[in-house]
């Protein structure tokens, strides 16, 4: 199963992933960065949409 990962150093805090898939992505208000709350994933179509929507391409799925 693929694991969802965000490169926090690259994240610009746009929150698009959180809006698209709140089941998997959260947002740290203090750090102003998104993070993965459910690394084992969730709805594949929403995760892929979040990956595609990320302006800095910092979301990946690793085997």
N, CA, C and O atoms as a CHARMM CRD file, in Angstrom:
* protein
*
  252
    1    1 UNK  N      0.84300  -1.19900   0.00000 PROA 1      0.00000
    2    1 UNK  CA     0.00000   0.00000   0.00000 PROA 1      0.00000
    3    1 UNK  C      0.87900   1.25000   0.00000 PROA 1      0.00000
    4    1 UNK  O      1.87900   1.32000   0.71500 PROA 1      0.00000
    5    2 UNK  N      0.49500   2.22400  -0.80500 PROA 2      0.00000
    6    2 UNK  CA     1.25900   3.46300  -0.89800 PROA 2      0.00000
    7    2 UNK  C      1.02100   4.33300   0.33000 PROA 2      0.00000
    8    2 UNK  O     -0.08100   4.39300   0.87400 PROA 2      0.00000
    9    3 UNK  N      2.09000   5.00400   0.74500 PROA 3      0.00000
   10    3 UNK  CA     2.02100   5.89900   1.89300 PROA 3      0.00000
   11    3 UNK  C      2.06300   7.33900   1.39000 PROA 3      0.00000
   12    3 UNK  O      2.90100   7.68200   0.55600 PROA 3      0.00000
   13    4 UNK  N      1.16600   8.17800   1.89200 PROA 4      0.00000
   14    4 UNK  CA     1.11200   9.58100   1.47200 PROA 4      0.00000
   15    4 UNK  C      2.13300  10.38200   2.27600 PROA 4      0.00000
   16    4 UNK  O      2.19800  10.27200   3.50100 PROA 4      0.00000
   17    5 UNK  N      2.93300  11.19200   1.57000 PROA 5      0.00000
   18    5 UNK  CA     3.99300  11.96800   2.20400 PROA 5      0.00000
   19    5 UNK  C      3.95300  13.40900   1.70300 PROA 5      0.00000
   20    5 UNK  O      3.73000  13.66200   0.51900 PROA 5      0.00000
   21    6 UNK  N      4.17500  14.35500   2.62900 PROA 6      0.00000
   22    6 UNK  CA     4.33600  15.76600   2.24800 PROA 6      0.00000
   23    6 UNK  C      5.74700  16.20200   2.62400 PROA 6      0.00000
   24    6 UNK  O      6.19700  15.97000   3.74600 PROA 6      0.00000
   25    7 UNK  N      6.43500  16.82800   1.69100 PROA 7      0.00000
   26    7 UNK  CA     7.73800  17.41800   1.99000 PROA 7      0.00000
   27    7 UNK  C      7.47100  18.78500   2.62200 PROA 7      0.00000
   28    7 UNK  O      7.20100  19.76400   1.92600 PROA 7      0.00000
   29    8 UNK  N      7.55300  18.83100   3.95300 PROA 8      0.00000
   30    8 UNK  CA     7.20400  20.04400   4.70200 PROA 8      0.00000
   31    8 UNK  C      8.08000  21.23800   4.32000 PROA 8      0.00000
   32    8 UNK  O      7.62800  22.38200   4.37600 PROA 8      0.00000
   33    9 UNK  N      9.31400  20.98000   3.93800 PROA 9      0.00000
   34    9 UNK  CA    10.21100  22.07700   3.54500 PROA 9      0.00000
   35    9 UNK  C      9.71700  22.76900   2.27300 PROA 9      0.00000
   36    9 UNK  O      9.92900  23.96700   2.08600 PROA 9      0.00000
   37   10 UNK  N      9.06300  22.01000   1.41200 PROA 10     0.00000
   38   10 UNK  CA     8.56600  22.55300   0.14200 PROA 10     0.00000
   39   10 UNK  C      7.18100  23.17200   0.27200 PROA 10     0.00000
   40   10 UNK  O      6.82200  24.04700  -0.51500 PROA 10     0.00000
   41   11 UNK  N      6.39800  22.73000   1.25500 PROA 11     0.00000
   42   11 UNK  CA     5.00500  23.17000   1.39700 PROA 11     0.00000
   43   11 UNK  C      4.92100  24.69000   1.58200 PROA 11     0.00000
   44   11 UNK  O      5.64600  25.27300   2.38800 PROA 11     0.00000
   45   12 UNK  N      4.01200  25.32200   0.80900 PROA 12     0.00000
   46   12 UNK  CA     3.82300  26.77300   0.90700 PROA 12     0.00000
   47   12 UNK  C      2.55100  27.13800   1.67000 PROA 12     0.00000
   48   12 UNK  O      2.21200  28.31400   1.79700 PROA 12     0.00000
   49   13 UNK  N      1.85900  26.13400   2.17200 PROA 13     0.00000
   50   13 UNK  CA     0.68300  26.39600   3.00700 PROA 13     0.00000
   51   13 UNK  C     -0.54100  26.88900   2.27400 PROA 13     0.00000
   52   13 UNK  O     -1.31800  27.66800   2.82500 PROA 13     0.00000
   53   14 UNK  N     -0.73000  26.45300   1.04500 PROA 14     0.00000
   54   14 UNK  CA    -1.89200  26.92000   0.27000 PROA 14     0.00000
   55   14 UNK  C     -3.19400  26.24700   0.71100 PROA 14     0.00000
   56   14 UNK  O     -4.28300  26.74700   0.43100 PROA 14     0.00000
   57   15 UNK  N     -3.07400  25.12800   1.39200 PROA 15     0.00000
   58   15 UNK  CA    -4.20700  24.36100   1.93300 PROA 15     0.00000
   59   15 UNK  C     -5.09500  23.70000   0.89100 PROA 15     0.00000
   60   15 UNK  O     -6.17400  23.22100   1.23900 PROA 15     0.00000
   61   16 UNK  N     -4.69000  23.65500  -0.36500 PROA 16     0.00000
   62   16 UNK  CA    -5.53700  23.01800  -1.37800 PROA 16     0.00000
   63   16 UNK  C     -5.71900  21.53300  -1.08000 PROA 16     0.00000
   64   16 UNK  O     -6.80900  20.99900  -1.28400 PROA 16     0.00000
   65   17 UNK  N     -4.68300  20.85900  -0.60600 PROA 17     0.00000
   66   17 UNK  CA    -4.81000  19.43100  -0.28800 PROA 17     0.00000
   67   17 UNK  C     -5.80400  19.20500   0.84900 PROA 17     0.00000
   68   17 UNK  O     -6.55900  18.23200   0.83700 PROA 17     0.00000
   69   18 UNK  N     -5.80100  20.10200   1.82600 PROA 18     0.00000
   70   18 UNK  CA    -6.70800  19.99700   2.97200 PROA 18     0.00000
   71   18 UNK  C     -8.15300  20.17400   2.51400 PROA 18     0.00000
   72   18 UNK  O     -9.05100  19.46900   2.97300 PROA 18     0.00000
   73   19 UNK  N     -8.36800  21.12500   1.60100 PROA 19     0.00000
   74   19 UNK  CA    -9.71800  21.36700   1.08000 PROA 19     0.00000
   75   19 UNK  C    -10.21000  20.18000   0.25400 PROA 19     0.00000
   76   19 UNK  O    -11.38000  19.80600   0.33400 PROA 19     0.00000
   77   20 UNK  N     -9.32700  19.59700  -0.52900 PROA 20     0.00000
   78   20 UNK  CA    -9.69900  18.49200  -1.41100 PROA 20     0.00000
   79   20 UNK  C     -9.90500  17.19600  -0.63300 PROA 20     0.00000
   80   20 UNK  O    -10.85000  16.45400  -0.90200 PROA 20     0.00000
   81   21 UNK  N     -9.03400  16.92300   0.32400 PROA 21     0.00000
   82   21 UNK  CA    -9.06600  15.63400   1.02200 PROA 21     0.00000
   83   21 UNK  C     -8.76700  15.78900   2.52100 PROA 21     0.00000
   84   21 UNK  O     -7.69400  15.39800   2.98200 PROA 21     0.00000
   85   22 UNK  N     -9.71400  16.35900   3.28200 PROA 22     0.00000
   86   22 UNK  CA    -9.49000  16.59700   4.71600 PROA 22     0.00000
   87   22 UNK  C     -9.35500  15.31000   5.53900 PROA 22     0.00000
   88   22 UNK  O     -8.91700  15.34000   6.68900 PROA 22     0.00000
   89   23 UNK  N     -9.73400  14.19500   4.94000 PROA 23     0.00000
   90   23 UNK  CA    -9.61000  12.90100   5.61400 PROA 23     0.00000
   91   23 UNK  C     -8.13800  12.50200   5.77100 PROA 23     0.00000
   92   23 UNK  O     -7.77500  11.80400   6.71800 PROA 23     0.00000
   93   24 UNK  N     -7.30600  12.94700   4.84700 PROA 24     0.00000
   94   24 UNK  CA    -5.89300  12.54700   4.81700 PROA 24     0.00000
   95   24 UNK  C     -4.95100  13.69200   5.20500 PROA 24     0.00000
   96   24 UNK  O     -3.89600  13.45500   5.79200 PROA 24     0.00000
   97   25 UNK  N     -5.33300  14.93800   4.87500 PROA 25     0.00000
   98   25 UNK  CA    -4.44600  16.08000   5.10300 PROA 25     0.00000
   99   25 UNK  C     -4.97900  17.02400   6.18000 PROA 25     0.00000
  100   25 UNK  O     -6.17600  17.30500   6.24400 PROA 25     0.00000
  101   26 UNK  N     -4.07200  17.50200   7.01700 PROA 26     0.00000
  102   26 UNK  CA    -4.40500  18.49700   8.02300 PROA 26     0.00000
  103   26 UNK  C     -3.56800  19.73600   7.79100 PROA 26     0.00000
  104   26 UNK  O     -2.70100  19.75200   6.91800 PROA 26     0.00000
  105   27 UNK  N     -3.82600  20.78700   8.58000 PROA 27     0.00000
  106   27 UNK  CA    -3.05800  22.01800   8.43300 PROA 27     0.00000
  107   27 UNK  C     -2.60100  22.51500   9.78700 PROA 27     0.00000
  108   27 UNK  O     -3.40300  22.67500  10.70800 PROA 27     0.00000
  109   28 UNK  N     -1.30000  22.75900   9.90300 PROA 28     0.00000
  110   28 UNK  CA    -0.70400  23.26700  11.13200 PROA 28     0.00000
  111   28 UNK  C     -0.70000  24.79300  11.06800 PROA 28     0.00000
  112   28 UNK  O      0.10600  25.39700  10.36100 PROA 28     0.00000
  113   29 UNK  N     -1.62100  25.40400  11.82400 PROA 29     0.00000
  114   29 UNK  CA    -1.75300  26.87300  11.79200 PROA 29     0.00000
  115   29 UNK  C     -0.46600  27.56700  12.24100 PROA 29     0.00000
  116   29 UNK  O     -0.09200  28.60600  11.69800 PROA 29     0.00000
  117   30 UNK  N      0.20200  26.99200  13.22700 PROA 30     0.00000
  118   30 UNK  CA     1.41800  27.60600  13.76900 PROA 30     0.00000
  119   30 UNK  C      2.55800  27.58200  12.74900 PROA 30     0.00000
  120   30 UNK  O      3.24700  28.58200  12.54300 PROA 30     0.00000
  121   31 UNK  N      2.74100  26.42800  12.11900 PROA 31     0.00000
  122   31 UNK  CA     3.81500  26.27600  11.12700 PROA 31     0.00000
  123   31 UNK  C      3.39700  26.78800   9.74300 PROA 31     0.00000
  124   31 UNK  O      4.24000  27.02600   8.87800 PROA 31     0.00000
  125   32 UNK  N      2.07900  26.95200   9.55000 PROA 32     0.00000
  126   32 UNK  CA     1.52900  27.32200   8.24900 PROA 32     0.00000
  127   32 UNK  C      1.93300  26.33400   7.15700 PROA 32     0.00000
  128   32 UNK  O      2.33200  26.70700   6.05400 PROA 32     0.00000
  129   33 UNK  N      1.80900  25.04900   7.51800 PROA 33     0.00000
  130   33 UNK  CA     2.15000  23.96200   6.59000 PROA 33     0.00000
  131   33 UNK  C      1.09000  22.87500   6.68800 PROA 33     0.00000
  132   33 UNK  O      0.48200  22.67100   7.73900 PROA 33     0.00000
  133   34 UNK  N      0.88100  22.18800   5.58700 PROA 34     0.00000
  134   34 UNK  CA     0.00200  21.02200   5.59900 PROA 34     0.00000
  135   34 UNK  C      0.79500  19.82900   6.13200 PROA 34     0.00000
  136   34 UNK  O      2.02500  19.80500   6.06800 PROA 34     0.00000
  137   35 UNK  N      0.08000  18.85400   6.65300 PROA 35     0.00000
  138   35 UNK  CA     0.71200  17.61700   7.09800 PROA 35     0.00000
  139   35 UNK  C     -0.24200  16.45500   6.84300 PROA 35     0.00000
  140   35 UNK  O     -1.43600  16.66100   6.62500 PROA 35     0.00000
  141   36 UNK  N      0.28500  15.24400   6.87200 PROA 36     0.00000
  142   36 UNK  CA    -0.51800  14.05600   6.61500 PROA 36     0.00000
  143   36 UNK  C     -1.04200  13.53200   7.94400 PROA 36     0.00000
  144   36 UNK  O     -0.26300  13.20900   8.84000 PROA 36     0.00000
  145   37 UNK  N     -2.37800  13.44800   8.07400 PROA 37     0.00000
  146   37 UNK  CA    -2.95700  12.92000   9.31000 PROA 37     0.00000
  147   37 UNK  C     -3.26900  11.43000   9.17700 PROA 37     0.00000
  148   37 UNK  O     -3.49400  10.74200  10.17200 PROA 37     0.00000
  149   38 UNK  N     -3.27900  10.94200   7.93500 PROA 38     0.00000
  150   38 UNK  CA    -3.59200   9.53200   7.69900 PROA 38     0.00000
  151   38 UNK  C     -2.66100   9.01300   6.60100 PROA 38     0.00000
  152   38 UNK  O     -3.06400   8.90500   5.44300 PROA 38     0.00000
  153   39 UNK  N     -1.40600   8.69000   6.96800 PROA 39     0.00000
  154   39 UNK  CA    -0.41500   8.30100   5.94600 PROA 39     0.00000
  155   39 UNK  C     -0.79600   7.06000   5.14300 PROA 39     0.00000
  156   39 UNK  O     -0.33900   6.88000   4.01500 PROA 39     0.00000
  157   40 UNK  N     -1.64500   6.19800   5.73500 PROA 40     0.00000
  158   40 UNK  CA    -2.04900   4.99700   4.99300 PROA 40     0.00000
  159   40 UNK  C     -3.02500   5.33600   3.87200 PROA 40     0.00000
  160   40 UNK  O     -3.40500   4.46800   3.08600 PROA 40     0.00000
  161   41 UNK  N     -3.42700   6.60400   3.80500 PROA 41     0.00000
  162   41 UNK  CA    -4.22500   7.06600   2.67400 PROA 41     0.00000
  163   41 UNK  C     -5.71700   7.05000   2.92300 PROA 41     0.00000
  164   41 UNK  O     -6.18100   6.86500   4.04800 PROA 41     0.00000
  165   42 UNK  N     -6.44900   7.24500   1.85700 PROA 42     0.00000
  166   42 UNK  CA    -7.89300   7.32000   1.89800 PROA 42     0.00000
  167   42 UNK  C     -8.40800   7.22300   0.47600 PROA 42     0.00000
  168   42 UNK  O     -7.92600   6.40400  -0.30600 PROA 42     0.00000
  169   43 UNK  N     -9.38300   8.05100   0.13500 PROA 43     0.00000
  170   43 UNK  CA    -9.93200   8.00800  -1.23200 PROA 43     0.00000
  171   43 UNK  C     -8.85600   8.32100  -2.27300 PROA 43     0.00000
  172   43 UNK  O     -8.35100   9.44100  -2.35000 PROA 43     0.00000
  173   44 UNK  N     -8.52000   7.31200  -3.06700 PROA 44     0.00000
  174   44 UNK  CA    -7.43100   7.45100  -4.04700 PROA 44     0.00000
  175   44 UNK  C     -7.65500   8.62200  -5.00300 PROA 44     0.00000
  176   44 UNK  O     -6.71400   9.34400  -5.33400 PROA 44     0.00000
  177   45 UNK  N     -8.90000   8.80900  -5.44700 PROA 45     0.00000
  178   45 UNK  CA    -9.16500   9.88300  -6.40500 PROA 45     0.00000
  179   45 UNK  C     -8.93300  11.25500  -5.77100 PROA 45     0.00000
  180   45 UNK  O     -8.43200  12.16600  -6.43000 PROA 45     0.00000
  181   46 UNK  N     -9.29800  11.40600  -4.49100 PROA 46     0.00000
  182   46 UNK  CA    -9.08000  12.68100  -3.80100 PROA 46     0.00000
  183   46 UNK  C     -7.59400  12.91400  -3.53200 PROA 46     0.00000
  184   46 UNK  O     -7.11200  14.04100  -3.64500 PROA 46     0.00000
  185   47 UNK  N     -6.87500  11.86500  -3.18000 PROA 47     0.00000
  186   47 UNK  CA    -5.42800  11.99100  -2.94600 PROA 47     0.00000
  187   47 UNK  C     -4.73900  12.40900  -4.24800 PROA 47     0.00000
  188   47 UNK  O     -3.88600  13.29600  -4.24900 PROA 47     0.00000
  189   48 UNK  N     -5.11600  11.76600  -5.35000 PROA 48     0.00000
  190   48 UNK  CA    -4.51200  12.11600  -6.64000 PROA 48     0.00000
  191   48 UNK  C     -4.85300  13.54800  -7.02700 PROA 48     0.00000
  192   48 UNK  O     -4.01000  14.26300  -7.56900 PROA 48     0.00000
  193   49 UNK  N     -6.07400  13.96600  -6.75400 PROA 49     0.00000
  194   49 UNK  CA    -6.48900  15.34600  -7.04300 PROA 49     0.00000
  195   49 UNK  C     -5.65200  16.32900  -6.22200 PROA 49     0.00000
  196   49 UNK  O     -5.23900  17.37300  -6.72700 PROA 49     0.00000
  197   50 UNK  N     -5.40200  15.98800  -4.95000 PROA 50     0.00000
  198   50 UNK  CA    -4.57100  16.83600  -4.08600 PROA 50     0.00000
  199   50 UNK  C     -3.13800  16.91700  -4.60700 PROA 50     0.00000
  200   50 UNK  O     -2.53400  17.99000  -4.61900 PROA 50     0.00000
  201   51 UNK  N     -2.59700  15.77500  -5.03900 PROA 51     0.00000
  202   51 UNK  CA    -1.25000  15.73700  -5.61200 PROA 51     0.00000
  203   51 UNK  C     -1.19000  16.63700  -6.84500 PROA 51     0.00000
  204   51 UNK  O     -0.25700  17.42400  -7.00500 PROA 51     0.00000
  205   52 UNK  N     -2.18700  16.51400  -7.70800 PROA 52     0.00000
  206   52 UNK  CA    -2.22700  17.31100  -8.94300 PROA 52     0.00000
  207   52 UNK  C     -2.42200  18.80000  -8.66600 PROA 52     0.00000
  208   52 UNK  O     -1.92100  19.64100  -9.41200 PROA 52     0.00000
  209   53 UNK  N     -3.15200  19.13300  -7.59100 PROA 53     0.00000
  210   53 UNK  CA    -3.46000  20.53000  -7.28200 PROA 53     0.00000
  211   53 UNK  C     -2.32600  21.25300  -6.56200 PROA 53     0.00000
  212   53 UNK  O     -2.30200  22.48300  -6.52700 PROA 53     0.00000
  213   54 UNK  N     -1.39900  20.51400  -5.99500 PROA 54     0.00000
  214   54 UNK  CA    -0.31700  21.12200  -5.21300 PROA 54     0.00000
  215   54 UNK  C      0.57300  21.98500  -6.11300 PROA 54     0.00000
  216   54 UNK  O      1.18100  21.47700  -7.05500 PROA 54     0.00000
  217   55 UNK  N      0.65200  23.30300  -5.82200 PROA 55     0.00000
  218   55 UNK  CA     1.42200  24.19500  -6.70400 PROA 55     0.00000
  219   55 UNK  C      2.93500  23.96800  -6.65900 PROA 55     0.00000
  220   55 UNK  O      3.64300  24.34000  -7.59500 PROA 55     0.00000
  221   56 UNK  N      3.43200  23.36200  -5.57900 PROA 56     0.00000
  222   56 UNK  CA     4.87000  23.12600  -5.47500 PROA 56     0.00000
  223   56 UNK  C      5.22200  21.63500  -5.57400 PROA 56     0.00000
  224   56 UNK  O      6.37400  21.24500  -5.38600 PROA 56     0.00000
  225   57 UNK  N      4.22200  20.82300  -5.86800 PROA 57     0.00000
  226   57 UNK  CA     4.41000  19.38300  -6.07800 PROA 57     0.00000
  227   57 UNK  C      5.16200  18.70900  -4.92800 PROA 57     0.00000
  228   57 UNK  O      6.09400  17.93900  -5.15600 PROA 57     0.00000
  229   58 UNK  N      4.74500  19.00900  -3.67600 PROA 58     0.00000
  230   58 UNK  CA     5.44300  18.44200  -2.51600 PROA 58     0.00000
  231   58 UNK  C      4.73100  17.22200  -1.93600 PROA 58     0.00000
  232   58 UNK  O      5.18600  16.66900  -0.93500 PROA 58     0.00000
  233   59 UNK  N      3.61800  16.78800  -2.54500 PROA 59     0.00000
  234   59 UNK  CA     2.89900  15.61100  -2.06800 PROA 59     0.00000
  235   59 UNK  C      3.24500  14.41900  -2.95500 PROA 59     0.00000
  236   59 UNK  O      3.17000  14.50300  -4.18100 PROA 59     0.00000
  237   60 UNK  N      3.62200  13.32000  -2.33000 PROA 60     0.00000
  238   60 UNK  CA     3.93600  12.11300  -3.08800 PROA 60     0.00000
  239   60 UNK  C      3.30900  10.89700  -2.40700 PROA 60     0.00000
  240   60 UNK  O      2.88400  10.95200  -1.25300 PROA 60     0.00000
  241   61 UNK  N      3.26800   9.81600  -3.14800 PROA 61     0.00000
  242   61 UNK  CA     2.87300   8.52600  -2.59500 PROA 61     0.00000
  243   61 UNK  C      4.05800   7.59700  -2.74600 PROA 61     0.00000
  244   61 UNK  O      4.57500   7.41200  -3.84800 PROA 61     0.00000
  245   62 UNK  N      4.48800   7.01000  -1.63900 PROA 62     0.00000
  246   62 UNK  CA     5.64400   6.11400  -1.66900 PROA 62     0.00000
  247   62 UNK  C      5.18500   4.70500  -1.34200 PROA 62     0.00000
  248   62 UNK  O      4.32600   4.49600  -0.48500 PROA 62     0.00000
  249   63 UNK  N      5.76500   3.75900  -2.02900 PROA 63     0.00000
  250   63 UNK  CA     5.41800   2.35000  -1.78500 PROA 63     0.00000
  251   63 UNK  C      6.00600   1.87800  -0.47900 PROA 63     0.00000
  252   63 UNK  O      5.82400   0.72100  -0.10100 PROA 63     0.00000
